[in-house]
Amino acid sequence: MKLVRYTVANGSAQWGVLNGEQIQVTRGMSGEATGETLALADVTLLAPAEPSKIVCVGRNYLDHIRELGNDTGDLPKEPGIFLKGPNALAEPGGTVQRPDWTQNFHFEGELALVIGQSASHLTPENALDCVAGYTAGLDLTARDLQKTDLQWFRAKAADRFCPLGPWLETEYDPRDVRVQTRVNGVTRQDSRTSHMIFSVVDILVYVTRFVTLEPGDVVLTGTPEGVGALQSGDVVEVEVEGLGTLVTPIG
């Protein structure tokens, strides 16, 4: 089942179930159907999440660790976690302006998930029960500031630095799916989630030892090798197998 978050002209954000080109309106992300239907062509899709926080995993693919020169020691023993705020969300298809305060603006395509119920101290057996759905995410990064700043706040968590979408797929197995990123039609990243050092289950169990994940929160699971710089006029496409394609023009 595909869940979409959207708005109509001069309206507030709503949720619905996407069936072909029709949206069955629901009361919230996991709410009951209202009986109203809308045409997909008549709405504007929004990022399919309403988070209090966006939890991100860094350095979760060995080849990505190598390409950034961080493979000088053993593999990570724990997931490397950083945060983005709700301000970082951007809608599918929405333009993200290239910031003038970075000289090295990078794309990082990855599998994302959205939490459906409050989750604390998860176990490997129940970790996936808290997931409302899966989607594609784009972790935009000011790579130069990531290296110079005390923390990654500017580099990772600036406004619109987390495009997400186009929808949530509720019935999905994330263990071995293809993740691709294209820039201007050229494939730049191409890997599978089975190559992640820490699986989706590992990530959820680890994070919820310290932080309670709330409904609507987003978890980004890390990016494979092939990251690179973006320029104004570029178009980024993140395609996760079975989840559709997230398109982000760079202004």
NORZI-V396738 format. One record per helix or strand of 2 or more residues. SS is the DSSP state (alpha for helix, beta for strand). FROM is the first residue (numbers start at 0). TO is the last residue. If there is no record, write none. Layout:
ss:SS from:FROM to:TO
ss:SS from:FROM to:TO
This chain:
ss:beta from:1 to:6
ss:beta from:13 to:18
ss:beta from:21 to:25
ss:beta from:32 to:38
ss:alpha from:39 to:41
ss:beta from:43 to:45
ss:beta from:53 to:57
ss:alpha from:61 to:66
ss:beta from:79 to:83
ss:alpha from:85 to:87
ss:beta from:88 to:89
ss:beta from:104 to:106
ss:beta from:108 to:114
ss:alpha from:126 to:129
ss:beta from:130 to:138
ss:beta from:140 to:141
ss:alpha from:142 to:147
ss:alpha from:152 to:156
ss:beta from:161 to:168
ss:beta from:177 to:182
ss:beta from:185 to:191
ss:alpha from:192 to:194
ss:alpha from:199 to:206
ss:beta from:217 to:219
ss:beta from:227 to:228
ss:beta from:234 to:239
ss:beta from:243 to:249
